[in-house]
Amino acid sequence: MIINKKKTYLAYIINSLNTEMFKDVYFSSGKATTNVTKGGELACAVYLSSLLYLFDMIKKPHATINSTIKDMKSCNWRPVQKPKKGDVLVWSIKDGQQHLGFYFDENMAISNSTRKKRVWTHHPTYNNKRKIVEILRYSF
C-alpha cells in the first residue's frame, strides 16, 4: 500500500483547525531574539508553508508570504481561475499586504487568524471583505 498524498493533505488541513502550534517563530541576530510572527499575528505563511513542506510540496518552510509564494511557484504550483479543495488562496488586505490560506469549498477557507492567533475557518472572501488576488493549485 502507498499513502494517498492528496487525501492525507486535505485531512491534515482540516485536522489543523484551532491549533496554535504555528504562532511562534524566533529569529536570532547576535544576542537579540525576536518572535517574527508576533505571537501568531503574522503566522499565515508559517502555517501554510509548514503543511506544504510536510508533504514535500515546497522546498522549505517560510515566515513570509512572498518567499512562500515564490517557493510554491518553483514547485509545480500554478495559477488557476476557479478554486478547488486544497488550493491556496492569496488575499489582498490593506496597504498592499497579503494573506494566505487554503480553499475548502464555496463556504469555507482555512487560514491562521491574525486576531485569534490560531488556525480557523472563514468564508473564502471573508464575506466580501477581502479580495482573492491569486489561486494556486499543486499538480499531484
C-alpha positions as CSV (number, residue, x, y, z in Angstrom):
1,M,0.0,0.0,0.0
2,I,1.1,3.6,-0.6
3,I,-0.1,6.8,1.1
4,N,-2.8,8.8,-0.8
5,K,-0.9,12.1,-0.6
6,K,-3.8,14.3,-1.7
7,K,-6.4,12.8,0.6
8,T,-4.0,12.9,3.5
9,Y,-3.0,16.5,2.7
10,L,-6.7,17.6,2.8
11,A,-7.2,15.7,6.1
12,Y,-4.2,17.4,7.7
13,I,-5.6,20.8,6.7
14,I,-8.9,20.0,8.4
15,N,-7.2,18.5,11.4
16,S,-5.1,21.6,11.9
17,L,-8.1,23.6,12.9
18,N,-7.8,25.6,16.1
19,T,-4.2,24.8,16.5
20,E,-1.8,27.4,17.9
21,M,1.3,25.5,17.1
22,F,2.4,27.8,14.2
23,K,2.2,31.1,16.1
24,D,5.7,31.4,17.4
25,V,8.8,31.5,15.2
26,Y,12.0,33.0,16.7
27,F,14.9,34.6,14.7
28,S,18.2,35.4,16.3
29,S,20.7,38.0,15.3
30,G,23.7,38.3,17.7
31,K,22.3,38.5,21.2
32,A,18.8,39.6,20.2
33,T,15.9,37.1,19.6
34,T,12.6,38.2,18.0
35,N,9.4,36.4,17.6
36,V,8.8,37.3,13.9
37,T,5.2,36.1,13.9
38,K,4.4,38.4,16.8
39,G,2.7,35.6,18.8
40,G,0.6,34.5,15.9
41,E,-0.4,37.8,14.3
42,L,1.8,37.2,11.3
43,A,1.7,33.4,11.1
44,C,-0.2,32.6,7.9
45,A,2.9,31.9,5.9
46,V,4.4,29.8,8.7
47,Y,1.2,27.7,9.0
48,L,0.6,27.2,5.3
49,S,4.3,26.6,4.3
50,S,4.8,24.2,7.2
51,L,2.0,22.0,5.9
52,L,3.2,22.2,2.3
53,Y,6.7,21.3,3.3
54,L,5.5,18.3,5.3
55,F,4.0,16.9,2.1
56,D,7.1,17.8,0.0
57,M,5.1,20.4,-2.0
58,I,7.7,23.2,-1.4
59,K,11.4,23.2,-0.7
60,K,11.3,24.6,2.9
61,P,9.0,26.3,5.4
62,H,8.8,30.1,5.3
63,A,8.0,33.0,7.6
64,T,6.9,35.4,4.8
65,I,4.2,35.4,2.2
66,N,6.4,36.4,-0.7
67,S,9.0,33.7,-0.1
68,T,6.2,31.1,0.3
69,I,4.6,32.0,-3.0
70,K,8.0,32.1,-4.8
71,D,8.8,28.6,-3.5
72,M,5.4,27.3,-4.4
73,K,5.7,28.6,-8.0
74,S,9.0,26.8,-8.3
75,C,7.5,23.5,-7.1
76,N,4.6,22.7,-9.5
77,W,2.1,25.2,-8.1
78,R,0.3,27.0,-10.9
79,P,-2.3,29.9,-11.0
80,V,-5.9,28.9,-11.8
81,Q,-9.1,30.8,-12.2
82,K,-11.5,28.7,-10.1
83,P,-10.6,27.2,-6.8
84,K,-10.9,23.5,-5.8
85,K,-10.4,21.9,-2.4
86,G,-6.8,22.2,-1.2
87,D,-5.9,25.1,-3.4
88,V,-4.1,28.0,-1.8
89,L,-5.8,31.4,-1.8
90,V,-3.9,34.7,-1.7
91,W,-6.0,37.6,-0.4
92,S,-5.3,41.3,-0.7
93,I,-5.8,43.0,2.7
94,K,-4.8,46.6,3.4
95,D,-1.8,48.7,2.4
96,G,-0.6,46.1,-0.2
97,Q,-0.4,43.4,2.4
98,Q,-1.5,39.9,1.7
99,H,-2.8,36.8,3.5
100,L,-2.5,33.1,2.7
101,G,-4.9,30.2,3.3
102,F,-6.4,27.0,2.0
103,Y,-9.7,26.8,0.0
104,F,-12.0,24.1,1.1
105,D,-15.4,24.8,-0.6
106,E,-17.6,27.7,-1.6
107,N,-18.4,28.5,2.0
108,M,-15.1,27.6,3.8
109,A,-11.4,28.6,3.7
110,I,-8.9,27.8,6.4
111,S,-6.1,30.1,7.5
112,N,-4.3,31.5,10.5
113,S,-6.2,34.3,12.2
114,T,-4.3,37.4,13.0
115,R,-6.8,38.3,15.7
116,K,-7.4,34.8,17.2
117,K,-3.8,33.7,16.7
118,R,-4.8,30.2,15.7
119,V,-6.0,28.3,12.7
120,W,-9.7,28.8,11.9
121,T,-12.3,28.6,9.2
122,H,-14.0,31.5,7.5
123,H,-15.8,32.3,4.2
124,P,-13.4,32.3,1.2
125,T,-13.9,36.1,0.7
126,Y,-14.3,36.9,4.3
127,N,-17.9,37.7,3.4
128,N,-16.8,40.0,0.7
129,K,-14.4,41.9,2.9
130,R,-11.2,40.6,1.2
131,K,-10.4,40.1,-2.4
132,I,-8.8,36.9,-3.6
133,V,-5.9,38.1,-5.8
134,E,-4.5,34.6,-6.7
135,I,-5.4,31.0,-6.6
136,L,-2.6,28.4,-6.7
137,R,-3.0,24.7,-7.4
138,Y,-0.5,21.9,-6.9
139,S,-0.1,19.3,-9.6
140,F,-0.3,15.9,-7.7
